[in-house]
Amino acid sequence: MRLITTAATAALFLSIGTTVAAAQPVSTDSPRAAIARTYLDALVSHDASAVPFAPDATRVEMGLQTGSSGPGLSNELNYSILNQTILGTRDITFVEHGDTVTAYYLLDAGLGGTRMTTVRITEKFVIPVDKIQYIEANIQPFAE
């Protein structure tokens, strides 16, 4: 399964730019927002070891299921060739309602450390207690 297939493909073909940034821990994050932030950090670091997925976690991107287990999602974050194009996330805002955290952010992608495009992501995380159970991602073009 491809975790970010659509996002990375869109990121490669939408626009050109030059600056990247990674998600930074924020002391004001709620516990659930902090968990969602571990996922955003893993998109950039390509290291999912800190992301607490439920064993049966699922991910849907643009209406298509792109992940069907916690270990599978971790594997995609760690090793997917398409995820290697992700250079940074920025302008991150979290909105929390019950056990759902929605992250709004910009994702920068490119090759060789050079940003080639940015997309706007809205990613909803369902975190019942302390593990990500479900992720739903929507991607839009972004022009600076």
N, CA, C and O of each residue as an XYZ file, in Angstrom:
576
protein
N       0.839     -1.186      0.000
C       0.000      0.000      0.000
C       0.878      1.241      0.000
O       1.936      1.267      0.628
N       0.442      2.233     -0.687
C       1.176      3.494     -0.744
C       0.573      4.472      0.248
O      -0.610      4.798      0.153
N       1.371      4.946      1.202
C       0.879      5.862      2.231
C       0.593      7.238      1.668
O      -0.455      7.812      1.963
N       1.478      7.775      0.880
C       1.325      9.140      0.404
C       1.437      9.172     -1.117
O       1.904     10.166     -1.674
N       1.033      8.144     -1.777
C       1.199      8.069     -3.219
C       0.644      9.306     -3.909
O       1.350      9.948     -4.686
N      -0.587      9.641     -3.640
C      -1.201     10.772     -4.318
C      -0.520     12.073     -3.941
O      -0.258     12.908     -4.808
N      -0.228     12.261     -2.651
C       0.406     13.512     -2.204
C       1.767     13.689     -2.839
O       2.085     14.767     -3.341
N       2.566     12.651     -2.822
C       3.921     12.774     -3.376
C       3.873     12.981     -4.878
O       4.640     13.779     -5.416
N       2.985     12.276     -5.563
C       2.878     12.450     -7.009
C       2.417     13.867     -7.332
O       2.967     14.523     -8.216
N       1.398     14.332     -6.603
C       0.923     15.702     -6.824
C       2.018     16.699     -6.509
O       2.188     17.694     -7.214
N       2.760     16.430     -5.450
C       3.824     17.338     -5.042
C       4.899     17.463     -6.109
O       5.502     18.527     -6.254
N       5.145     16.421     -6.841
C       6.182     16.471     -7.866
C       5.779     17.286     -9.094
O       6.643     17.755     -9.836
N       4.482     17.456     -9.313
C       4.044     18.048    -10.571
C       3.278     19.359    -10.460
O       2.834     19.877    -11.485
N       3.099     19.924     -9.264
C       2.234     21.096     -9.164
C       2.930     22.447     -9.332
O       2.415     23.301    -10.054
N       4.082     22.671     -8.691
C       4.737     23.979     -8.798
C       6.190     23.887     -8.381
O       6.641     22.811     -7.987
N       6.954     24.996     -8.453
C       8.379     24.992     -8.134
C       8.652     26.041     -7.065
O       8.046     27.112     -7.069
N       9.588     25.723     -6.126
C       9.971     26.642     -5.060
C      11.338     26.283     -4.529
O      12.057     25.502     -5.154
N      11.728     26.854     -3.348
C      13.076     26.611     -2.855
C      13.242     26.409     -1.356
O      14.316     25.955     -0.962
N      12.291     26.700     -0.489
C      12.510     26.646      0.945
C      11.719     25.503      1.573
O      10.594     25.221      1.160
N      12.320     24.834      2.590
C      11.615     23.762      3.281
C      11.750     23.951      4.778
O      12.668     24.619      5.254
N      10.814     23.349      5.525
C      10.866     23.389      6.982
C      10.186     22.151      7.528
O       9.302     21.591      6.880
N      10.586     21.717      8.712
C      10.003     20.541      9.346
C       9.078     20.964     10.474
O       9.194     22.067     11.008
N       8.155     20.071     10.831
C       7.301     20.318     11.982
C       8.164     20.395     13.226
O       9.096     19.607     13.386
N       7.867     21.326     14.099
C       8.622     21.476     15.341
C       7.681     21.231     16.516
O       6.539     21.690     16.498
N       8.151     20.509     17.544
C       7.309     20.293     18.716
C       6.868     21.621     19.316
O       7.641     22.578     19.366
N       5.645     21.671     19.761
C       5.088     22.869     20.372
C       4.582     22.497     21.750
O       3.788     21.568     21.902
N       5.043     23.226     22.752
C       4.693     22.878     24.132
C       3.211     23.044     24.426
O       2.717     22.502     25.414
N       2.490     23.785     23.586
C       1.065     23.985     23.827
C       0.192     22.927     23.154
O      -1.032     22.984     23.272
N       0.792     21.964     22.451
C       0.006     20.884     21.857
C      -0.730     20.114     22.936
O      -0.170     19.833     23.996
N      -1.984     19.773     22.671
C      -2.703     18.849     23.547
C      -2.075     17.471     23.376
O      -1.313     17.269     22.430
N      -2.365     16.520     24.252
C      -1.805     15.173     24.069
C      -2.143     14.561     22.709
O      -1.289     13.920     22.096
N      -3.364     14.747     22.234
C      -3.728     14.184     20.929
C      -3.040     14.924     19.785
O      -2.597     14.292     18.826
N      -2.943     16.240     19.868
C      -2.240     16.997     18.826
C      -0.764     16.603     18.804
O      -0.162     16.529     17.733
N      -0.180     16.351     19.965
C       1.224     15.914     20.016
C       1.395     14.571     19.308
O       2.404     14.344     18.642
N       0.412     13.684     19.450
C       0.461     12.394     18.750
C       0.368     12.613     17.245
O       1.122     12.006     16.485
N      -0.552     13.475     16.803
C      -0.671     13.773     15.372
C       0.628     14.387     14.858
O       1.049     14.096     13.738
N       1.263     15.228     15.660
C       2.512     15.861     15.247
C       3.624     14.825     15.039
O       4.495     15.022     14.192
N       3.605     13.711     15.812
C       4.627     12.681     15.589
C       4.527     12.126     14.177
O       5.539     11.797     13.559
N       3.301     12.024     13.669
C       3.097     11.559     12.289
C       3.667     12.570     11.296
O       4.371     12.189     10.360
N       3.370     13.851     11.492
C       3.894     14.882     10.586
C       5.415     14.912     10.626
O       6.061     15.072      9.590
N       5.988     14.761     11.810
C       7.450     14.715     11.923
C       8.018     13.524     11.157
O       9.070     13.632     10.526
N       7.317     12.382     11.213
C       7.790     11.173     10.518
C       7.707     11.329      9.001
O       8.500     10.725      8.278
N       6.769     12.122      8.512
C       6.715     12.392      7.070
C       8.023     13.020      6.600
O       8.504     12.734      5.503
N       8.588     13.875      7.438
C       9.801     14.606      7.080
C      11.064     13.807      7.390
O      11.998     13.777      6.589
N      11.088     13.156      8.564
C      12.298     12.433      8.993
C      12.403     11.051      8.365
O      13.485     10.466      8.322
N      11.279     10.526      7.877
C      11.202      9.172      7.323
C      11.557      8.148      8.402
O      12.157      7.110      8.122
N      11.172      8.462      9.644
C      11.407      7.592     10.796
C      10.122      7.540     11.608
O       9.803      8.483     12.333
N       9.385      6.444     11.489
C       8.091      6.308     12.147
C       8.181      5.694     13.538
O       7.153      5.352     14.123
N       9.374      5.549     14.073
C       9.530      4.850     15.360
C       8.777      5.522     16.501
O       8.427      4.843     17.466
N       8.515      6.815     16.436
C       7.816      7.514     17.514
C       6.309      7.639     17.266
O       5.593      8.172     18.114
N       5.818      7.159     16.121
C       4.400      7.318     15.790
C       3.603      6.165     16.389
O       3.827      5.009     16.032
N       2.668      6.469     17.302
C       1.892      5.407     17.941
C       0.643      5.027     17.142
O      -0.436      5.579     17.360
N       0.801      4.092     16.230
C      -0.337      3.597     15.457
C      -1.014      2.452     16.202
O      -0.342      1.636     16.834
N      -2.336      2.390     16.129
C      -3.061      1.202     16.571
C      -2.719      0.078     15.591
O      -2.456      0.350     14.419
N      -2.717     -1.175     16.043
C      -2.363     -2.281     15.141
C      -3.214     -2.327     13.874
O      -2.714     -2.680     12.807
N      -4.500     -1.973     13.983
C      -5.406     -2.030     12.834
C      -5.695     -0.635     12.266
O      -6.748     -0.416     11.668
N      -4.773      0.296     12.450
C      -4.950      1.664     11.942
C      -5.136      1.647     10.430
O      -4.568      0.811      9.728
N      -5.941      2.584      9.944
C      -6.150      2.709      8.510
C      -5.939      4.158      8.090
O      -6.042      5.080      8.899
N      -5.645      4.334      6.818
C      -5.457      5.676      6.253
C      -6.172      5.740      4.912
O      -6.088      4.820      4.099
N      -6.873      6.839      4.701
C      -7.582      7.094      3.450
C      -7.082      8.424      2.915
O      -7.034      9.415      3.643
N      -6.708      8.444      1.637
C      -6.223      9.666      0.997
C      -7.068      9.933     -0.234
O      -7.145      9.105     -1.142
N      -7.698     11.093     -0.254
C      -8.529     11.495     -1.394
C      -9.560     10.413     -1.724
O      -9.846     10.151     -2.892
N     -10.115      9.787     -0.676
C     -11.155      8.785     -0.851
C     -10.671      7.373     -1.102
O     -11.489      6.457     -1.185
N      -9.358      7.163     -1.226
C      -8.806      5.833     -1.479
C      -8.032      5.342     -0.273
O      -7.215      6.073      0.286
N      -8.287      4.103      0.130
C      -7.540      3.551      1.256
C      -6.085      3.354      0.853
O      -5.795      2.693     -0.144
N      -5.173      3.927      1.630
C      -3.748      3.851      1.332
C      -2.956      3.164      2.434
O      -1.734      3.046      2.338
N      -3.633      2.716      3.470
C      -2.961      1.989      4.543
C      -3.976      1.196      5.332
O      -5.087      1.667      5.577
N      -3.593     -0.029      5.738
C      -4.569     -0.892      6.405
C      -4.061     -1.524      7.692
O      -4.712     -2.414      8.238
N      -2.909     -1.079      8.186
C      -2.435     -1.572      9.482
C      -1.385     -0.616     10.028
O      -0.711      0.083      9.271
N      -1.254     -0.594     11.341
C      -0.214      0.227     11.953
C       1.173     -0.116     11.446
O       1.915      0.781     11.046
N       1.552     -1.408     11.450
C       2.877     -1.753     10.928
C       3.059     -1.370      9.456
O       4.146     -0.953      9.057
N       2.017     -1.508      8.658
C       2.107     -1.129      7.248
C       2.291      0.375      7.076
O       3.072      0.815      6.232
N       1.568      1.166      7.879
C       1.722      2.618      7.817
C       3.120      3.036      8.250
O       3.720      3.925      7.645
N       3.639      2.401      9.291
C       5.010      2.691      9.735
C       6.010      2.366      8.632
O       6.929      3.141      8.366
N       5.823      1.223      7.998
C       6.725      0.812      6.926
C       6.728      1.824      5.785
O       7.786      2.162      5.255
N       5.548      2.307      5.407
C       5.457      3.293      4.331
C       6.152      4.594      4.708
O       6.853      5.188      3.889
N       5.959      5.040      5.956
C       6.645      6.263      6.391
C       8.160      6.086      6.353
O       8.889      7.013      6.000
N       8.625      4.906      6.715
C      10.066      4.651      6.786
C      10.709      4.445      5.422
O      11.819      4.925      5.192
N      10.037      3.740      4.507
C      10.738      3.242      3.319
C      10.155      3.619      1.965
O      10.806      3.380      0.948
N       8.978      4.189      1.905
C       8.378      4.495      0.609
C       9.255      5.466     -0.185
O       9.662      6.511      0.321
N       9.531      5.106     -1.415
C      10.325      5.976     -2.281
C       9.617      7.310     -2.486
O      10.263      8.358     -2.506
N       8.309      7.279     -2.637
C       7.564      8.524     -2.823
C       7.654      9.417     -1.588
O       7.727     10.640     -1.713
N       7.650      8.816     -0.395
C       7.769      9.623      0.822
C       9.132     10.288      0.924
O       9.278     11.299      1.611
N      10.124      9.737      0.252
C      11.455     10.350      0.290
C      11.461     11.713     -0.392
O      12.399     12.488     -0.206
N      10.430     12.021     -1.178
C      10.352     13.335     -1.820
C       9.833     14.408     -0.867
O       9.903     15.597     -1.177
N       9.314     13.997      0.286
C       8.780     14.969      1.260
C       9.945     15.630      1.973
O      10.749     14.961      2.623
N      10.031     16.949      1.846
C      11.128     17.708      2.426
C      10.752     18.436      3.703
O      11.613     18.677      4.549
N       9.495     18.790      3.859
C       9.114     19.534      5.047
C       7.632     19.768      5.141
O       6.891     19.619      4.169
N       7.209     20.143      6.349
C       5.845     20.589      6.603
C       5.952     21.957      7.273
O       6.932     22.244      7.961
N       4.942     22.794      7.069
C       4.977     24.136      7.671
C       3.573     24.699      7.795
O       2.608     24.142      7.271
N       3.483     25.816      8.504
C       2.197     26.490      8.737
C       1.161     25.511      9.283
O       0.033     25.441      8.796
N       1.567     24.760     10.300
C       0.731     23.700     10.864
C      -0.234     24.292     11.891
O       0.161     25.042     12.783
N      -1.500     23.934     11.739
C      -2.533     24.309     12.700
C      -3.317     23.052     13.050
O      -3.688     22.279     12.167
N      -3.567     22.851     14.343
C      -4.369     21.721     14.800
C      -5.695     22.231     15.348
O      -5.744     23.241     16.049
N      -6.767     21.519     15.019
C      -8.083     21.769     15.595
C      -8.550     20.446     16.174
O      -8.564     19.425     15.485
N      -8.931     20.470     17.436
C      -9.312     19.237     18.128
C     -10.782     19.277     18.497
O     -11.290     20.284     18.992
N     -11.457     18.160     18.247
C     -12.863     18.010     18.631
C     -13.050     16.573     19.095
O     -13.020     15.652     18.279
N     -13.242     16.372     20.383
C     -13.367     15.019     20.919
C     -12.082     14.245     20.692
O     -10.996     14.705     21.042
N     -12.216     13.059     20.099
C     -11.026     12.233     19.854
C     -10.434     12.453     18.456
O      -9.594     11.675     18.004
N     -10.878     13.514     17.778
C     -10.399     13.806     16.429
C      -9.555     15.087     16.425
O      -9.953     16.124     16.957
N      -8.392     14.974     15.812
C      -7.511     16.123     15.614
C      -7.377     16.325     14.110
O      -7.016     15.400     13.382
N      -7.665     17.525     13.654
C      -7.481     17.836     12.242
C      -6.269     18.747     12.113
O      -6.183     19.786     12.767
N      -5.336     18.341     11.259
C      -4.131     19.129     10.996
C      -4.275     19.794      9.636
O      -4.597     19.139      8.645
N      -4.036     21.085      9.599
C      -4.006     21.852      8.360
C      -2.563     22.294      8.183
O      -2.000     22.933      9.072
N      -1.953     21.962      7.039
C      -0.549     22.317      6.864
C      -0.157     22.326      5.395
O      -0.887     21.852      4.525
N       1.018     22.880      5.155
C       1.615     22.854      3.826
C       2.703     21.797      3.827
O       3.466     21.677      4.785
N       2.769     21.030      2.745
C       3.782     19.992      2.587
C       4.652     20.364      1.394
O       4.160     20.579      0.287
N       5.962     20.436      1.647
C       6.930     20.742      0.598
C       7.558     19.442      0.120
O       7.908     18.579      0.925
N       7.698     19.309     -1.179
C       8.299     18.106     -1.753
C       9.252     18.493     -2.875
O       9.123     19.548     -3.496
N      10.206     17.611     -3.112
C      11.164     17.866     -4.179
C      12.190     16.762     -4.242
O      12.004     15.681     -3.682
N      13.266     17.048     -4.926
C      14.333     16.067     -5.104
C      15.675     16.706     -4.774
O      15.883     17.895     -5.012
N      16.578     15.908     -4.226
C      17.925     16.389     -3.941
C      17.956     17.559     -2.984
O      18.874     18.377     -3.038
N      16.960     17.658     -2.099
C      16.916     18.749     -1.146
C      16.376     20.053     -1.703
O      16.326     21.053     -0.986
N      15.972     20.066     -2.958
C      15.425     21.266     -3.586
C      13.911     21.133     -3.677
O      13.394     20.186     -4.269
N      13.214     22.086     -3.090
C      11.760     22.054     -3.126
C      11.287     22.306     -4.548
O      11.720     23.248     -5.212
N      10.393     21.445     -4.995
C       9.837     21.570     -6.342
C       8.373     21.973     -6.301
O       7.857     22.539     -7.265
N       7.697     21.684     -5.188
C       6.274     21.988     -5.105
C       5.824     22.024     -3.659
O       6.501     21.524     -2.761
N       4.676     22.622     -3.458
C       4.013     22.656     -2.155
C       2.547     22.334     -2.383
O       1.937     22.814     -3.338
N       1.982     21.516     -1.497
C       0.550     21.221     -1.527
C      -0.030     21.534     -0.153
O       0.668     21.495      0.861
N      -1.329     21.845     -0.146
C      -2.052     22.099      1.098
C      -2.713     20.793      1.528
O      -3.429     20.163      0.750
N      -2.468     20.395      2.770
C      -3.007     19.138      3.288
C      -3.977     19.427      4.432
O      -3.706     20.253      5.303
N      -5.095     18.738      4.410
C      -5.995     18.668      5.553
C      -6.019     17.204      5.944
O      -6.461     16.353      5.172
N      -5.539     16.911      7.153
C      -5.413     15.514      7.564
C      -6.107     15.336      8.910
O      -5.750     15.967      9.905
N      -7.114     14.454      8.910
C      -7.893     14.188     10.120
C      -7.366     12.917     10.773
O      -7.248     11.876     10.127
N      -7.049     13.014     12.067
C      -6.556     11.885     12.856
C      -7.592     11.531     13.907
O      -8.002     12.392     14.685
N      -8.020     10.278     13.941
C      -8.875      9.803     15.015
C      -7.962      9.082     15.994
O      -7.316      8.091     15.654
N      -7.921      9.606     17.229
C      -7.013      9.106     18.264
C      -7.862      8.843     19.503
O      -7.976      9.718     20.361
N      -8.467      7.644     19.617
C      -9.375      7.364     20.732
C      -8.735      7.540     22.110
O      -9.362      8.108     23.004
N      -7.523      7.074     22.300
C      -6.855      7.228     23.594
C      -5.444      7.740     23.361
O      -5.176      8.930     23.527
N      -4.545      6.850     22.980
C      -3.152      7.252     22.819
C      -2.502      6.665     21.573
O      -1.275      6.638     21.468
N      -3.315      6.194     20.627
C      -2.801      5.636     19.371
C      -3.656      6.135     18.211
O      -4.867      6.314     18.348
N      -3.012      6.355     17.073
C      -3.727      6.777     15.874
C      -4.485      5.579     15.314
O      -3.891      4.555     14.975
N      -5.807      5.723     15.221
C      -6.668      4.650     14.733
C      -7.009      4.836     13.250
O      -7.125      3.869     12.497
N      -7.165      6.094     12.855
C      -7.650      6.377     11.498
C      -7.087      7.723     11.052
O      -7.010      8.671     11.833
N      -6.698      7.787      9.782
C      -6.224      9.036      9.182
C      -6.971      9.231      7.867
O      -7.111      8.302      7.072
N      -7.444     10.446      7.655
C      -8.081     10.796      6.379
C      -7.402     12.052      5.846
O      -7.424     13.099      6.493
N      -6.802     11.943      4.669
C      -6.045     13.059      4.093
C      -6.705     13.582      2.829
O      -7.175     12.816      1.987
N      -6.729     14.900      2.717
C      -7.188     15.565      1.499
C      -6.101     16.538      1.070
O      -5.505     17.223      1.901
N      -5.851     16.594     -0.221
C      -4.742     17.356     -0.769
C      -5.264     18.351     -1.791
O      -6.116     18.022     -2.617
N      -4.743     19.574     -1.726
C      -5.108     20.614     -2.688
C      -3.845     21.273     -3.214
O      -2.845     21.351     -2.500
N      -3.876     21.746     -4.442
C      -2.730     22.511     -4.947
C      -2.545     23.780     -4.106
O      -3.493     24.280     -3.500
N      -1.336     24.278     -4.083
C      -1.031     25.496     -3.347
C      -0.038     26.313     -4.158
O       0.973     25.787     -4.623
N      -0.322     27.583     -4.325
C       0.608     28.471     -5.040
C       1.004     29.600     -4.097
O       0.156     30.231     -3.466
N       2.309     29.840     -4.016
C       2.792     30.929     -3.148
C       2.935     32.187     -3.939
O       3.329     33.218     -3.394
